[in-house]
Amino acid sequence: MERLKGIIFIVTGSMLWGATGPLMEWLLSHTPLTVSFMLTIRLTVAGILLLTYLLLTGKDIFGIWQQKLWSRQLIIFGIAGMLGVQFAFVAAINASNAVLATLLQFLAPIFVVAYVSLSLKKWPPKYQVLGIIGTLIGLFLLLTNASFDALLVSNKALLWGVAVGLTFAFYTLYPARLMKEWNVLLVVGWGMLIGGGTLGIIGRAWQSNLWHVFTDIKIVGLMLALIFFGTVAFVLFLSSMRYITAVETSVLSSIEPLTAMAISVIVFGTTLGFWQLVGVFVMLVCVTWLSVAGEKA
């Protein structure tokens, strides 16, 4: 019964997170909202909601700030991790589409492997090398549809896509000790608030001429849905790990890009060529294999 609960959590969480990509793509395409302003609102509100929830359940949300070591790590995580991966992801969507941005998240394991190998000063195991080669072949097919003539995406989109992989790898590796020492939701809540607040200060959100968009009930509803989907998805993802293995989590989370793809096709009429679809399949298989082989190693 508990394993079934874990499966339901990860499947639901992955579908909700997959839905946020096309939702952000629609907002960026059909409203005056910019990447910076939309993320400022999303991260700040989500952070406040998470911290308020923890406060109402009796958790100490300010204790982490009383220790310099952890507060410093929290600030770095909030800016370079939480804000970094969110901004790169949304910028990649803005420069291309939700499907491509979501799939480019799957470059993260390559950067993780590279970092670990450099740290240990030795070549990665054969299964990792083969998995990386397979992932890159899948990426090539996705970006070119097996044509050597030209990329099907702009250089800007490709750069932001690589940034998604890099920042997602940092987001995965850096806060391990922090989240082990402190409540995961506490770290995520403060990370969101720090990231959103930093972006708001840099972009001077209080002076923005975009606040008027929130007089449109439809936009308000979509923004609330975006905040809700993203926050609930993250909570469900973390909660699923209590009931199922990391391998099962990795395999089932592949539903995320498939959900983004399905919604993009239905809502935006996004189409992928035959070899692009083959590339998607190869990427998902190779990333899943990296996770499964890593668990057994």
C-alpha positions as CSV (number, residue, x, y, z in Angstrom):
1,M,0.0,0.0,0.0
2,E,2.8,2.4,0.9
3,R,4.7,1.6,-2.4
4,L,1.5,2.4,-4.3
5,K,1.2,5.7,-2.4
6,G,4.8,6.5,-3.5
7,I,4.1,5.7,-7.1
8,I,0.9,7.9,-7.0
9,F,3.0,10.7,-5.5
10,I,5.8,10.6,-8.1
11,V,3.4,10.2,-11.1
12,T,1.2,13.1,-9.9
13,G,4.1,15.3,-9.1
14,S,5.8,14.7,-12.4
15,M,2.7,15.4,-14.3
16,L,2.1,18.6,-12.4
17,W,5.7,19.7,-12.9
18,G,5.5,18.8,-16.6
19,A,2.4,20.9,-16.9
20,T,4.2,24.0,-15.6
21,G,6.4,24.3,-18.7
22,P,3.6,24.7,-21.3
23,L,1.8,27.0,-18.8
24,M,4.8,29.3,-18.5
25,E,5.2,29.1,-22.3
26,W,1.6,30.3,-22.8
27,L,2.0,33.1,-20.3
28,L,5.3,34.4,-21.9
29,S,3.7,34.1,-25.4
30,H,0.3,35.7,-24.7
31,T,0.9,38.2,-22.0
32,P,3.4,41.1,-21.4
33,L,5.0,39.1,-18.6
34,T,8.8,38.8,-18.7
35,V,10.9,35.9,-17.5
36,S,12.3,38.0,-14.6
37,F,9.0,39.5,-13.4
38,M,7.1,36.2,-13.7
39,L,9.8,34.3,-11.7
40,T,10.0,37.0,-9.1
41,I,6.3,36.6,-8.3
42,R,6.3,32.8,-8.6
43,L,9.3,32.2,-6.4
44,T,8.5,34.8,-3.8
45,V,4.8,33.7,-3.3
46,A,5.7,30.0,-3.3
47,G,8.4,30.6,-0.7
48,I,6.1,32.6,1.5
49,L,3.4,29.9,1.3
50,L,5.8,27.1,2.1
51,L,7.3,28.9,5.1
52,T,3.9,29.9,6.3
53,Y,2.7,26.3,6.2
54,L,5.8,25.2,8.2
55,L,5.2,28.0,10.7
56,L,1.5,27.0,11.2
57,T,2.6,23.4,11.8
58,G,4.9,24.5,14.6
59,K,8.2,24.3,12.8
60,D,11.0,26.8,13.7
61,I,11.7,28.5,10.4
62,F,14.3,31.0,11.7
63,G,16.7,28.7,13.5
64,I,18.8,28.1,10.4
65,W,19.7,31.8,10.3
66,Q,21.4,31.6,13.7
67,Q,24.3,29.5,12.4
68,K,26.6,31.2,9.9
69,L,27.7,28.0,8.1
70,W,24.1,27.0,7.3
71,S,22.8,30.5,6.6
72,R,25.7,31.1,4.1
73,Q,25.0,27.8,2.3
74,L,21.3,28.6,2.3
75,I,22.0,32.0,0.6
76,I,24.2,30.3,-2.0
77,F,21.6,27.6,-2.7
78,G,18.8,30.2,-3.0
79,I,20.7,32.3,-5.5
80,A,22.9,29.9,-7.5
81,G,20.7,26.8,-7.1
82,M,17.0,27.7,-6.8
83,L,17.1,31.0,-8.8
84,G,19.8,29.7,-11.2
85,V,17.9,26.6,-12.3
86,Q,14.5,28.3,-12.4
87,F,15.7,31.3,-14.4
88,A,17.6,29.1,-16.9
89,F,14.6,26.8,-17.3
90,V,12.1,29.6,-18.0
91,A,14.6,31.5,-20.2
92,A,15.1,28.2,-22.2
93,I,11.3,28.0,-22.6
94,N,11.1,31.6,-23.7
95,A,13.9,31.1,-26.3
96,S,12.5,27.8,-27.6
97,N,9.6,25.8,-26.1
98,A,8.6,23.9,-23.0
99,V,9.4,20.5,-24.5
100,L,13.0,21.3,-25.4
101,A,13.6,23.1,-22.0
102,T,12.2,20.1,-20.1
103,L,14.2,17.6,-22.0
104,L,17.4,19.6,-21.6
105,Q,17.1,19.1,-17.8
106,F,18.2,15.6,-18.6
107,L,21.7,16.9,-19.4
108,A,22.2,17.3,-15.6
109,P,23.4,13.7,-15.0
110,I,26.3,14.3,-17.5
111,F,27.5,17.3,-15.6
112,V,27.1,15.5,-12.3
113,V,29.2,12.6,-13.6
114,A,31.8,15.1,-14.9
115,Y,32.0,16.8,-11.6
116,V,32.4,13.6,-9.6
117,S,35.0,12.3,-12.0
118,L,37.1,15.4,-11.7
119,S,36.8,15.4,-8.0
120,L,38.0,11.8,-7.8
121,K,40.5,12.4,-10.5
122,K,39.6,9.3,-12.4
123,W,37.5,8.3,-15.5
124,P,33.9,7.5,-14.9
125,P,32.7,3.8,-15.1
126,K,31.9,2.4,-18.6
127,Y,28.2,2.4,-18.0
128,Q,28.3,6.1,-17.3
129,V,30.4,6.8,-20.5
130,L,28.0,4.8,-22.6
131,G,25.0,6.5,-21.0
132,I,26.5,9.9,-21.6
133,I,27.2,9.1,-25.3
134,G,23.7,7.8,-25.7
135,T,22.2,10.9,-24.1
136,L,24.3,13.2,-26.4
137,I,23.2,11.1,-29.5
138,G,19.6,11.6,-28.4
139,L,20.1,15.3,-27.9
140,F,21.7,15.6,-31.4
141,L,18.6,13.9,-32.9
142,L,16.3,16.2,-30.9
143,L,18.1,19.4,-32.0
144,T,18.7,18.5,-35.6
145,N,16.1,15.8,-36.6
146,A,19.2,13.9,-37.9
147,S,20.1,16.7,-40.3
148,F,23.7,18.0,-40.3
149,D,22.7,21.2,-42.1
150,A,21.5,23.3,-39.2
151,L,20.1,23.3,-35.7
152,L,16.4,23.4,-35.3
153,V,16.8,25.8,-32.3
154,S,18.6,29.1,-32.0
155,N,22.1,29.4,-30.4
156,K,20.4,31.4,-27.6
157,A,18.0,28.5,-26.8
158,L,20.8,26.0,-26.9
159,L,22.9,28.1,-24.5
160,W,20.0,28.4,-22.1
161,G,19.4,24.7,-22.4
162,V,22.9,23.9,-21.4
163,A,22.6,26.3,-18.5
164,V,19.5,24.3,-17.4
165,G,21.6,21.2,-17.2
166,L,24.5,22.9,-15.4
167,T,22.3,24.7,-12.9
168,F,20.1,21.6,-12.3
169,A,23.3,19.6,-11.6
170,F,24.4,22.2,-9.0
171,Y,20.9,22.3,-7.6
172,T,21.1,18.5,-7.1
173,L,24.6,18.3,-5.7
174,Y,25.1,21.4,-3.6
175,P,22.3,21.3,-1.0
176,A,22.8,17.6,0.0
177,R,24.4,18.5,3.5
178,L,22.0,21.4,4.0
179,M,18.9,19.3,3.4
180,K,20.3,16.4,5.5
181,E,20.7,18.8,8.4
182,W,17.5,20.8,8.0
183,N,13.9,20.1,7.0
184,V,13.8,19.8,3.2
185,L,10.7,22.0,2.9
186,L,12.4,24.6,5.1
187,V,15.4,24.8,2.8
188,V,13.2,24.9,-0.3
189,G,10.9,27.6,1.1
190,W,13.8,29.9,2.1
191,G,15.6,29.1,-1.2
192,M,12.5,30.2,-3.2
193,L,12.1,33.3,-1.1
194,I,15.8,34.2,-1.4
195,G,15.8,33.6,-5.1
196,G,12.6,35.5,-5.7
197,G,13.7,38.4,-3.5
198,T,17.1,38.6,-5.1
199,L,15.6,38.7,-8.6
200,G,13.0,41.2,-7.5
201,I,15.7,43.5,-6.2
202,I,17.9,43.2,-9.3
203,G,14.9,43.8,-11.6
204,R,13.4,46.5,-9.3
205,A,10.1,44.6,-9.4
206,W,8.3,47.3,-7.4
207,Q,8.9,49.8,-10.2
208,S,7.7,47.4,-12.9
209,N,5.0,48.5,-15.3
210,L,3.7,44.9,-15.5
211,W,1.7,44.9,-12.3
212,H,-1.4,45.9,-14.3
213,V,-1.6,42.4,-15.8
214,F,-3.0,41.2,-12.5
215,T,-6.2,43.1,-13.1
216,D,-6.9,40.3,-15.6
217,I,-8.6,37.5,-13.6
218,K,-7.5,34.9,-16.2
219,I,-3.8,35.8,-15.7
220,V,-4.2,35.8,-11.9
221,G,-5.7,32.4,-12.2
222,L,-3.0,31.0,-14.4
223,M,-0.2,32.4,-12.1
224,L,-1.9,30.9,-9.1
225,A,-2.1,27.6,-10.9
226,L,1.6,27.9,-11.9
227,I,2.6,28.5,-8.2
228,F,0.3,25.7,-7.0
229,F,1.4,23.1,-9.5
230,G,5.1,23.8,-9.0
231,T,4.9,23.8,-5.2
232,V,2.7,20.7,-4.9
233,A,4.8,18.9,-7.5
234,F,8.0,19.5,-5.5
235,V,6.4,18.3,-2.3
236,L,5.0,15.2,-3.9
237,F,8.4,14.4,-5.5
238,L,10.2,14.6,-2.1
239,S,7.4,12.7,-0.3
240,S,7.5,9.8,-2.8
241,M,11.1,9.0,-1.8
242,R,9.8,7.8,1.6
243,Y,8.0,5.0,-0.1
244,I,9.8,4.0,-3.3
245,T,13.4,3.6,-4.4
246,A,15.5,6.3,-6.1
247,V,15.5,4.1,-9.3
248,E,11.7,3.9,-9.3
249,T,11.6,7.7,-8.8
250,S,13.9,8.3,-11.7
251,V,12.1,6.0,-14.1
252,L,8.6,7.3,-13.2
253,S,9.7,11.0,-13.3
254,S,10.2,10.4,-17.1
255,I,6.5,11.2,-17.2
256,E,7.4,14.9,-16.7
257,P,8.8,15.6,-20.3
258,L,6.1,13.3,-21.8
259,T,3.4,15.4,-20.0
260,A,5.0,18.6,-21.3
261,M,5.1,17.2,-24.8
262,A,1.5,16.1,-24.8
263,I,0.2,19.4,-23.5
264,S,2.4,21.4,-26.0
265,V,1.1,19.3,-28.9
266,I,-2.5,19.7,-27.8
267,V,-2.4,23.4,-26.8
268,F,0.3,24.8,-29.0
269,G,0.3,22.5,-31.9
270,T,4.0,21.8,-31.3
271,T,5.3,19.1,-33.7
272,L,8.4,17.0,-33.6
273,G,10.0,15.2,-36.5
274,F,10.4,11.4,-36.6
275,W,14.1,11.5,-35.6
276,Q,13.4,14.1,-32.9
277,L,10.9,11.7,-31.3
278,V,13.6,9.0,-31.6
279,G,16.0,11.4,-29.9
280,V,13.5,11.9,-27.0
281,F,13.2,8.2,-26.6
282,V,17.0,7.6,-26.6
283,M,17.5,10.4,-24.1
284,L,14.9,9.1,-21.7
285,V,16.2,5.5,-21.9
286,C,19.9,6.5,-21.4
287,V,19.2,8.8,-18.4
288,T,17.0,6.1,-16.8
289,W,19.8,3.6,-17.5
290,L,22.3,5.9,-15.8
291,S,20.1,6.0,-12.7
292,V,19.5,2.2,-12.6
293,A,23.1,1.2,-13.3
294,G,24.3,3.8,-10.7
295,E,22.0,2.3,-8.1
296,K,23.4,-1.2,-8.8
297,A,27.0,-0.1,-8.9
